[in-house]
Amino acid sequence: MRVTLTIVHGTGVRVAVTDGSTQPPVMRPVDELAESGRGLHLILATAARWGECPSPGASKSGRMWDG
C-alpha cells in the first residue's frame, strides 16, 4: 500500500492511497475483530469529499480531500 499526501493551496490536503488490488474500492460492513476493511469508513468520517481515480502504473487509487 502507498499513501501520498499533497497540500492543495486554498483547498486542503489530498490523500491518495494505492494498493495492489485490481478491484475498485467497495465499502464493506465493519467487523469489530477484522484487521482490515475500514479504509472507506475512515475516509467518509474525515473527508469533505472523495473519489476514485485510476492512476497509470497502479491498479487503483482512492483519493480523499479534506478542506
C-alpha positions as CSV (number, residue, x, y, z in Angstrom):
1,M,0.0,0.0,0.0
2,R,1.2,3.5,-0.8
3,V,-0.1,6.7,0.8
4,T,0.7,10.1,-0.8
5,L,-0.1,13.5,0.9
6,T,-0.3,16.7,-1.2
7,I,-1.1,20.2,0.0
8,V,-3.7,21.8,-2.3
9,H,-3.4,25.5,-1.7
10,G,-6.7,27.1,-0.8
11,T,-8.5,23.7,-0.7
12,G,-6.8,21.5,1.9
13,V,-4.9,18.2,1.8
14,R,-5.2,15.5,-0.8
15,V,-4.5,11.9,0.3
16,A,-4.0,9.3,-2.4
17,V,-4.0,5.7,-1.4
18,T,-3.0,2.9,-3.9
19,D,-2.6,-0.8,-3.3
20,G,-2.2,-4.0,-5.4
21,S,-5.8,-4.8,-5.9
22,T,-7.4,-4.7,-9.3
23,Q,-10.9,-4.1,-7.8
24,P,-12.4,-0.7,-7.2
25,P,-12.9,0.4,-3.6
26,V,-16.0,-1.2,-2.0
27,M,-17.4,-0.3,1.4
28,R,-17.9,-3.4,3.5
29,P,-19.7,-3.8,6.8
30,V,-17.2,-3.3,9.7
31,D,-16.3,-6.4,11.6
32,E,-15.0,-5.4,15.0
33,L,-12.5,-8.3,15.0
34,A,-11.2,-7.8,11.4
35,E,-7.8,-6.3,10.9
36,S,-8.7,-4.7,7.6
37,G,-11.8,-3.3,5.8
38,R,-12.1,0.1,7.5
39,G,-10.5,2.3,4.8
40,L,-13.6,3.8,3.2
41,H,-15.3,4.2,6.6
42,L,-12.3,6.3,7.7
43,I,-12.4,8.4,4.5
44,L,-16.1,9.1,4.9
45,A,-15.7,10.1,8.5
46,T,-12.8,12.6,7.8
47,A,-13.0,13.8,4.2
48,A,-15.0,16.7,2.8
49,R,-15.3,14.6,-0.4
50,W,-13.7,11.6,-2.0
51,G,-13.5,9.7,-5.3
52,E,-11.6,7.0,-7.2
53,C,-9.1,8.0,-9.9
54,P,-7.2,5.2,-11.7
55,S,-3.5,6.0,-12.0
56,P,-1.1,4.9,-14.7
57,G,1.1,2.1,-13.4
58,A,-1.2,1.5,-10.4
59,S,-4.2,-0.8,-10.1
60,K,-6.3,1.7,-8.3
61,S,-6.2,4.9,-6.4
62,G,-8.7,6.1,-3.8
63,R,-8.4,9.8,-3.1
64,M,-9.8,11.9,-0.3
65,W,-9.8,15.7,0.1
66,D,-10.0,17.4,3.5
67,G,-10.8,21.0,3.5
